[in-house]
C-alpha cells in the first residue's frame, strides 16, 4: 500500500513539472539626418561689419545631430506615431491664406506637402511615420501544456503560464514619465529639486551635464550654464518667461553641446537688454546650439541678436517668433534648418552665418533690416537648399548656390515701405501673404513647387506685377 502511494506521488510530480514557456522580442529604428553644403551670394556683397565684429571665438568641431525614434507595440498590433505641422501663423505673418486662386499646389519635397483649398499651406515637414516592419508584435509568447488542458496566456513579450480557466491577459503599454537631472521653478528666488544646480539671486546655474526642465517666470533673471568638462546639456522649456535687462536670458558659457527643447504645447518668452557686445544674444552660446520640440518660443532682443552662437545653430522643429535689433539668428559657423516654423524680424539681417546656411525643411518668413547693405538672408559661405519653404524680404539676399530646385529672387527696383503687404503667386496659387516689418526692395521664394516653366508674379499692396516664367535653377526677376 505504501509502495503504491509513493509510486503515484512520483508520477504526479513528473507530470506537473513538465510545463514551462517564455518569449521575448524587441526592435528599434534609428534615422540620422544628413545635411549638405555649398553656396554663393546674390546681389552685391554686404559689408556687415558694424553688427558682428564682436568676437569670433575659437572654432569648435561641428557636432552632427541624430534623431532616434522608437515604436512600441502591444500584443497583436503595431502602433505608428505621427506629428503634422498645420500651417504657420506668427507675429501677424501667415503661410496659410484665405484668397482663392484657381489652382491647388502640390508639394514635391519629401518632407513637405501643400494641402488645403486653393491656398498654400505647407504641412508634413515634421511628420514621422514608422513602418510596421520594424515593430515587434504578437506571436512571441509561447505556452506548452503537456497534459494541462487549461487556458494559456499569449501576447507581446510575455510568456503564458496560466492554467485552469483563467482569462488570458496582455501587458498594457504605459508611457514612462520623463526623468530629469533637475526640475527648476523660476522666480525672484528660484527653487529646484535634483542635482547639479545652484541658485544665486534670480540666476540659476547649471554646472554639469544632464537634462533640466524649467517652468515659471522671472524678471532680471538668467539660466547660466558652465560645465567645465564640456558635457552635453538639454534644457526643456515648459512655459517660462525670462527677461534680463543686462544680458542674455539663457547663457551657455561652456558645454559640449546644448539642446533647447520647447515642451509640446507650451508657450515661452525670452527677452534681454543692456549693451553686452560679447555675449550678444537673448540666447547666447559659445558652443553648438540645437533647437527642437513641439512648443512655441518668442524671443525679443533689446541688445543685439535673437539667437547667437560662436559655433553652429541647428533648428529641427518647434515654432520661433524672433524680433531683434540686430540679426534674428547669427552664427559664427553654420546655420542648419531642417524643420519648424520661423517668423524672423531682424533689425540688421534676418539670419546671418559666417559659415554656411543649410535649409532642408521647415516654414520660414524672414525679413531684414533698414540699412541698405543688409540682407534678409546672408551667408558668407555656401547656401545649400534641398526643401522647405522660405519667403524673405530685405534690401539684399544671399541665394542658394547648391540646389536642384529652381529658386526665385525678385529685384523690385525701388524700396517699399515697412507695413506693405506682399503676395507671391506661383502658377496661379498664392504661395505667401506677409507684411515685412522694415523697408525692402528684394524678395526671395524657396519652395518645392517651383519648377522650370512655372509662372510667377508678385502683388504688393494690391498691385500685381508682370508675369515671369521660371527657367533653370537661378531666376532673378526685375519687376518694376
C-alpha positions in Angstrom: 0.0 0.0 0.0 2.8 2.4 1.0 4.6 1.4 -2.2 1.7 2.3 -4.4 1.3 5.7 -2.7 5.0 6.5 -3.2 4.8 5.5 -6.9 1.6 7.6 -7.5 3.2 10.7 -5.9 6.4 10.4 -8.0 4.3 10.1 -11.2 2.2 13.2 -10.4 5.4 15.2 -9.6 6.8 14.3 -13.0 3.7 15.4 -14.9 3.4 18.7 -13.0 7.0 19.8 -13.6 6.6 19.3 -17.4 5.1 22.8 -18.2 7.2 26.0 -18.8 7.4 28.7 -21.5 8.9 32.2 -22.3 9.0 34.6 -25.3 10.9 37.9 -25.9 11.5 40.2 -28.9 12.4 43.8 -29.4 13.0 46.2 -32.2 14.1 49.8 -32.8 14.6 52.1 -35.7 17.1 54.9 -35.9 17.4 57.6 -38.5 20.1 60.3 -38.8 19.5 63.3 -40.9 22.2 64.4 -43.5 22.9 67.9 -44.3 24.9 69.1 -47.4 26.6 72.4 -48.1 28.0 74.9 -50.7 26.6 78.4 -51.8 27.2 81.8 -53.2 26.0 85.3 -52.6 23.5 87.1 -54.8 23.5 90.8 -55.3 26.3 93.0 -54.1 28.0 91.6 -51.1 27.0 93.4 -47.9 29.7 94.8 -45.7 28.2 93.6 -42.4 30.9 95.0 -40.3 29.0 97.0 -37.8 27.0 94.3 -36.1 29.2 91.3 -36.0 32.8 92.4 -35.5 32.3 91.2 -31.9 34.2 88.1 -31.0 34.8 85.2 -33.2 35.6 82.6 -30.6 37.7 79.6 -31.1 36.0 77.3 -33.7 34.9 74.1 -32.2 34.4 70.9 -34.2 30.9 70.5 -35.6 28.6 68.1 -34.0 26.1 66.2 -36.0 22.6 65.7 -34.5 20.9 62.3 -34.6 17.2 61.6 -34.1 16.2 58.2 -32.8 12.6 57.1 -32.9 11.2 54.0 -31.3 7.8 52.5 -31.7 6.1 50.5 -29.0 3.8 47.5 -29.7 1.1 45.7 -27.9 0.4 42.0 -28.1 -1.1 41.8 -31.6 -0.8 45.1 -33.4 2.0 47.6 -34.5 1.5 51.2 -33.4 2.7 54.0 -35.6 3.0 57.7 -34.5 2.9 60.9 -36.5 3.0 64.6 -36.0 2.0 67.1 -38.6 2.6 70.8 -38.8 -0.6 72.6 -39.5 0.5 75.7 -41.3 2.1 78.8 -39.7 0.6 81.8 -38.1 3.1 84.0 -36.2 3.5 87.7 -35.5 0.9 88.8 -38.0 2.5 86.8 -40.8 1.0 83.6 -42.1 1.7 81.0 -44.6 -2.0 80.0 -44.7 -4.3 82.4 -46.5 -7.9 82.7 -47.5 -7.7 84.0 -51.0 -9.0 81.6 -53.7 -6.5 81.0 -56.5 -7.7 78.7 -59.3 -5.1 76.0 -58.7 -4.1 74.0 -55.7 -0.4 73.4 -55.2 1.1 70.0 -54.5 4.3 69.8 -52.7 7.1 67.7 -54.3 9.6 67.7 -51.5 9.9 64.6 -49.5 9.2 66.3 -46.2 6.7 68.9 -47.2 3.3 68.9 -48.8 0.8 71.6 -49.8 -2.7 71.0 -48.6 -6.0 72.7 -48.2 -8.3 74.5 -50.7 -6.5 76.8 -53.1 -4.1 78.2 -50.6 -0.5 77.4 -49.9 -0.5 75.5 -46.6 2.8 73.6 -46.1 2.4 70.7 -43.9 4.0 67.4 -43.0 7.5 68.7 -42.6 7.7 67.2 -39.1 5.8 64.1 -39.9 7.3 60.9 -38.7 5.9 57.5 -39.7 7.5 54.2 -38.9 6.8 51.1 -40.9 5.3 48.1 -39.2 8.2 46.1 -40.4 10.4 47.4 -37.6 7.8 46.7 -34.9 7.6 43.6 -32.8 4.1 42.3 -32.3 2.4 39.2 -31.2 3.5 35.7 -31.8 6.4 35.9 -29.4 4.8 34.3 -26.5 4.6 30.5 -26.2 2.9 28.2 -23.8 3.2 24.4 -23.7 0.6 22.5 -21.9 1.8 18.9 -21.7 -1.3 17.2 -20.1 -2.6 20.5 -18.8 -5.8 21.3 -20.6 -6.5 24.7 -19.1 -6.3 28.2 -20.9 -3.0 29.8 -21.7 -2.0 33.4 -21.9 -0.3 34.8 -25.0 0.9 38.2 -26.4 3.6 40.8 -26.7 6.8 39.9 -24.9 5.4 37.7 -22.1 5.1 34.0 -21.8 1.9 32.3 -20.8 1.9 30.0 -17.8 -1.6 30.4 -16.6 -3.6 27.2 -16.1 -7.2 26.3 -15.4 -9.9 28.6 -16.9 -8.3 32.0 -16.0 -8.7 34.5 -18.9 -5.6 35.4 -21.0 -4.1 38.8 -20.2 -1.8 41.1 -22.2 0.6 43.7 -20.9 -0.6 47.4 -21.2 1.7 49.9 -22.8 2.0 52.9 -20.4 4.3 55.9 -21.2 7.1 56.3 -18.7 7.5 59.6 -17.1 10.4 61.7 -18.3 13.2 61.9 -15.8 15.3 65.0 -15.4 18.5 65.7 -13.6 16.7 68.6 -12.0 13.4 70.4 -12.2 13.6 74.2 -11.7 10.8 76.7 -10.9 12.0 80.2 -11.9 11.3 83.3 -9.8 12.9 86.0 -7.8 14.1 83.2 -5.6 14.2 80.1 -7.8 13.5 76.6 -6.4 14.6 73.3 -7.7 14.7 69.6 -7.0 17.5 67.4 -8.3 21.3 67.9 -8.7 23.9 69.9 -10.5 22.0 73.2 -9.9 22.8 76.2 -7.7 21.0 79.5 -7.3 22.5 82.9 -6.9 19.8 85.6 -6.5 17.5 85.1 -9.5 20.2 83.4 -11.6 20.0 79.6 -12.0 23.4 78.0 -12.6 24.0 74.5 -14.1 27.4 73.0 -13.6 27.2 69.5 -15.1 25.7 67.6 -18.0 22.1 66.3 -17.9 18.5 67.1 -18.7 16.9 70.0 -16.9 13.3 71.2 -17.1 12.2 74.8 -16.3 8.9 76.4 -15.5 7.9 79.8 -14.1 8.8 83.4 -14.8 11.5 85.8 -13.6 12.4 89.5 -14.2 16.1 90.2 -14.4 17.0 86.6 -14.2 19.1 84.1 -16.2 19.8 80.5 -16.9 23.6 80.2 -16.8 25.5 77.0 -18.0 29.1 76.2 -17.3 30.2 72.6 -17.5 34.0 72.6 -17.1 34.3 69.1 -18.6 32.3 70.2 -21.7 29.3 67.9 -21.1 26.1 67.8 -23.1 23.2 69.7 -21.8 19.4 69.6 -22.5 17.2 72.4 -21.4 13.4 71.8 -21.5 11.4 75.0 -21.5 7.9 74.4 -20.3 6.1 77.7 -20.1 8.9 80.0 -19.0 9.1 83.8 -19.1 12.6 85.2 -18.6 13.7 88.8 -19.0 17.2 90.1 -18.3 17.9 93.8 -18.6 21.7 93.4 -18.6 22.5 90.3 -20.6 21.3 87.0 -22.1 18.2 85.3 -20.8 20.0 82.0 -21.4 23.8 82.0 -21.5 25.7 78.8 -22.4 29.2 79.7 -21.3 30.7 76.2 -21.6 29.2 73.0 -22.8 30.0 70.4 -25.4 26.6 71.0 -27.0 23.3 72.5 -25.7 19.9 71.3 -26.8 17.0 73.6 -26.1 13.7 71.6 -26.2 10.4 73.5 -26.4 7.9 71.4 -24.5 5.0 70.2 -26.5 2.1 72.7 -26.2 4.0 75.3 -24.1 4.5 79.0 -24.9 7.8 80.5 -23.7 9.0 84.1 -23.8 12.6 85.4 -23.6 14.0 88.9 -23.7 17.2 90.8 -23.0 18.7 94.3 -22.7 21.9 96.1 -21.8 24.9 96.7 -24.1 26.8 93.4 -23.9 28.8 93.2 -27.2 30.4 89.9 -26.3 27.5 87.7 -25.1 25.3 89.3 -27.7 22.1 87.2 -27.9 18.9 86.7 -26.0 20.1 83.1 -26.2 23.9 83.1 -26.4 26.2 80.2 -26.6 30.0 79.7 -27.0 29.2 76.2 -28.4 26.8 74.4 -30.7 23.1 75.1 -30.1 20.3 72.7 -31.1 16.6 73.5 -31.0 13.7 71.0 -31.1 10.3 70.4 -29.6 6.6 71.0 -30.3 6.1 74.2 -28.4 6.4 78.0 -29.1 9.4 80.3 -28.3 9.0 84.1 -28.5 12.3 86.0 -28.5 12.7 89.8 -28.2 16.1 91.3 -28.4 16.9 94.7 -26.9 20.7 94.3 -27.1 21.8 92.6 -30.3 20.8 89.3 -31.8 17.9 87.0 -31.0 19.8 83.7 -31.1 23.6 83.8 -31.3 26.4 81.2 -31.2 30.1 81.2 -31.7 29.6 77.7 -33.1 26.7 76.1 -35.0 22.9 76.7 -34.7 20.6 73.8 -35.6 16.8 74.1 -35.8 14.9 70.8 -36.1 11.3 71.7 -35.2 9.2 74.0 -33.0 7.8 77.5 -33.6 10.0 80.5 -33.2 9.0 84.2 -33.4 12.1 86.4 -33.2 12.3 90.2 -33.2 15.8 91.6 -32.8 17.7 94.9 -33.1 20.4 93.0 -35.0 20.3 89.6 -36.7 17.4 87.3 -35.7 19.7 84.3 -35.9 23.5 84.7 -36.0 26.2 82.0 -36.1 30.0 82.2 -36.5 29.9 78.8 -38.1 26.9 77.1 -39.7 23.1 77.6 -39.6 21.0 74.4 -40.3 17.2 74.4 -40.6 15.6 71.1 -41.2 12.1 71.8 -39.8 10.0 74.1 -37.7 8.1 77.3 -38.2 10.1 80.5 -38.1 9.0 84.2 -38.2 12.1 86.4 -38.0 12.2 90.2 -38.0 15.8 91.3 -38.0 17.0 94.8 -37.3 20.0 94.3 -39.5 20.0 90.9 -41.1 17.2 88.4 -40.8 19.5 85.4 -40.4 23.3 85.6 -40.8 26.0 82.9 -41.0 29.8 83.5 -41.2 29.9 79.8 -42.3 27.2 78.1 -44.3 23.4 78.1 -44.4 21.7 74.7 -44.9 17.9 74.5 -45.3 16.2 71.2 -45.9 12.7 71.8 -44.3 10.5 74.0 -42.3 8.4 77.0 -43.0 10.2 80.4 -42.7 9.2 84.0 -43.1 12.3 86.2 -42.8 12.8 89.9 -43.2 15.9 92.0 -42.8 16.7 95.5 -41.5 16.6 99.0 -42.7 20.2 99.6 -43.7 20.8 99.5 -47.5 23.5 96.8 -47.3 21.7 94.4 -45.0 20.0 91.2 -46.1 17.0 89.1 -45.2 19.4 86.1 -45.5 23.2 86.4 -45.5 25.6 83.6 -45.9 29.4 84.2 -46.0 29.9 80.7 -47.3 27.8 78.1 -49.1 24.0 78.2 -49.1 22.5 74.7 -49.5 18.8 74.4 -50.2 17.0 71.0 -50.6 13.5 71.5 -49.3 11.1 73.5 -47.1 9.6 76.9 -47.6 11.3 80.3 -47.3 9.8 83.7 -48.0 12.2 86.5 -47.5 12.1 90.3 -47.8 15.0 92.8 -47.4 17.3 95.1 -49.2 19.6 92.3 -50.3 19.7 88.5 -50.1 22.1 85.6 -50.4 20.6 83.0 -52.7 21.2 79.2 -52.8 24.3 78.1 -54.7 23.7 74.3 -54.2 20.2 73.2 -55.1 18.3 71.1 -57.6 15.1 73.1 -57.0 14.7 76.4 -59.0 14.6 79.5 -56.8 13.2 82.9 -57.3 14.7 86.2 -56.4 12.9 89.5 -57.2 14.5 92.9 -57.5 11.7 95.4 -57.2 13.8 98.3 -58.4 12.7 100.6 -55.7 12.3 100.4 -51.9 8.9 99.7 -50.5 7.9 100.9 -47.0 7.5 98.7 -43.9 4.0 97.5 -43.5 3.4 96.8 -47.2 1.5 93.6 -47.9 3.5 91.1 -50.1 1.9 88.2 -52.0 3.9 85.8 -54.1 1.9 83.9 -56.8 3.2 80.7 -58.4 1.1 79.1 -61.2 -1.9 80.9 -60.1 -1.5 79.9 -56.5 -0.9 82.4 -53.7 2.2 80.9 -52.0 2.7 83.6 -49.4 1.0 86.7 -47.9 3.1 88.5 -45.3 4.0 92.0 -44.1 7.7 92.9 -43.8 8.4 95.0 -40.7 11.1 97.2 -42.4 11.7 98.8 -45.8 12.6 96.3 -48.6 13.4 96.1 -52.3 14.4 92.4 -52.7 12.2 89.3 -52.3 13.1 85.6 -52.4 10.9 82.5 -52.5 12.2 78.9 -52.0 9.5 76.2 -52.4 9.4 72.6 -53.6 6.7 73.5 -56.1 8.9 75.8 -58.1 9.8 74.2 -61.4 11.0 75.1 -64.9 8.1 76.6 -66.8 6.2 77.8 -63.7 4.7 81.3 -63.9 5.4 83.8 -61.2 4.3 87.3 -60.2 4.0 89.4 -57.1 1.2 91.5 -55.6 2.3 94.4 -53.4 -0.3 96.5 -51.7 -2.9 95.1 -54.1 -0.9 96.0 -57.3 0.2 93.0 -59.4 3.5 92.9 -61.3 4.1 91.4 -64.8 4.3 87.6 -65.0 7.6 85.9 -65.4 8.5 82.3 -66.4 10.8 80.2 -64.3 13.9 79.0 -66.2 16.6 76.6 -65.0 17.8 76.9 -61.4 18.7 80.6 -60.9 15.8 83.1 -61.6 16.3 86.7 -60.8 13.3 88.8 -61.9 13.5 92.6 -62.2 10.0 93.7 -61.5 9.2 97.5 -61.6 
